[in-house]
Amino acid sequence: MNIELLLFASAKDLFGESQIPLKLPTGATIADLKSALIKRQPEAASLIGRCAFSVDQQYATDDMELNPNHEIAMIPPVSGG
C-alpha cells in the first residue's frame, strides 16, 4: 500500500520535505513505518525513536495497523519554557 507521511519541525528539516511517500505491505503498523523510515534515512534513527506518530489526528501506538486512507504524521519532540 502507498501512504503519505506528514513531517513537521526537525523531522521536516532532516528529510528535507513536508510529506514523503512510502510503500508498505498491506497490514503494516506504525512499527513497520518506523523501520521503513530508518531504512530510508539511517541517520534519522535517533529522531524517529523519539517521535510520536499520529493517525487521523490521534496519537498512535506501534501496533496500530495502517491503511492508505489514514492521515499519518510524525511529530518530533518539542521543548519550551
Buried (B, 14 or more C-beta within 10 A) or exposed (E): BEBEBBBBEBBBEBBEEEEBEBEBEEEBBBEBBBBBBBEEBEEBBEBBEEBEBBBEEEEBEEEBEBEEEBEBBBBBEEEEE
